[in-house]
Amino acid sequence: MFFLFDDECYSKKRKKVTFNYEVYCILIPTRMELSFIKDDLWWCESDYTTFFYSARKEINDYIIENPFINPKDVKKILYQPNSILESNYYSGMYLFG
């Protein structure tokens, strides 16, 4: 069995590799460069205090409207919306009267 190689066909199969010498880089800012927007990026102590009192007021308002439910269940209803307790609450399990 004989194989004949045609020079023209053989040259078509060769591939040429080239390299692009351009470099793309993205500079990542340092902590010191971000210091002027620190208050916009992270919460401070006053933010946490505001969150605490806001949640406390929301829980107290809910308990005033529903006096027969305990605070632990109120937290689940308000802050875990897909909890089993919420579905039981709205299905009538926790309704009194």
Secondary structure by P-SEA (a helix, b strand, c coil): cbbbbbaaaaaaabbbbbbbcbbbbbbbbcccccccccccccccaaaaaaaaaaaaaaaaaaaaacccccaaaaaaaccccccaaaaaaaacccccc
